[in-house]
Amino acid sequence: MKQGLIAAVLIACFALTGCGTDSAGKSADQRLQVTATTSQIADAAENIGGKYVKVTSLMGPGVDPHLYKASQGDTKKLMSADVVLYSGLHLEGKMEGVLQKIGEQKQAAAIAEAIPKSKLISAGEGKTFDPHVWFSIPLWIYAVDEIEAQFSKAMPEHADDFKKNAKEYKEDLQYLDKWSRKEIAHIPEKSRVLVTAHDAFAYFGKEYGFQVKGLQGLSTDSDYGLKDVQELVDLLTEKQIKAVFVESSVSEKSINAVVEGAKEKGHTVTIGGQLYSDAMGEKGTKEGTYEGMFRHNINTITKALK
């Protein structure tokens, strides 16, 4: 089903029935029903909401949010939610129409858009911005504050609980930030070049002192050509960088082309490991949490480049 048609169905459903939060559903579960688009947002929501919220994530492990299209099942989850949380900044590019229509009918928030624009990385002429903000912990804390505000608005009687949970979660994130900087210090400055399949790590590079290059652009929907491969090969050869990285939500094909290109120029480059970029790991694993994902990436990068 095309996204425009799904959006039309949403409008009709709300107009005719008010879909979603009926009294029967509320009596069965008094928790705030929250639907989040990505697992990063869902993890933060669970930490902040605690026992007062039930969080459903639309996108699971290995899912690319740039290309993701809402299914009929997703539409139902969005309609039945009390609060909808999504990234914004065009991360969920194929879902924008649906999310905008949802926002006209119920409480919904693009949490990354709560970050001051002055702190965002421009994606061209200042009109659009890089959406991968979760790779800067200080910026992600703005998103955490926005989630707390949304929950407090929806359930003011538990605002103090949400504030307490958010404070504890932010303290954990600040500790994670300090730990990350300490680990990265083991990598020689000349080796702090991070090459990945697509340009998802610009905020990470800016925050932690890496030169970052992606074969594709900000969205995996963009193409790459021989010239792009050759430019990366030249960079790796010039700086004698020994490792590049694949991503859990992107095909390895593009990065393998870079490895082969470097080999043809007499420079050996290995795959340094898999990084979590647009998606986290399996639910129930360490990498299935924001903290676990971040630690995995730091450990993988440090081991390969130091």
Helices and strands as residue ranges (DSSP letters): H 3-17, H 23-28, E 32-36, H 39-49, G 50-52, E 53-57, H 72-80, E 83-86, G 93-95, H 96-105, E 107-110, G 111-114, G 117-119, G 133-135, H 137-154, G 156-158, H 159-184, G 189-191, E 193-198, H 202-208, E 211-216, H 226-239, E 243-247, H 253-264, E 270-275, G 286-288, H 290-305
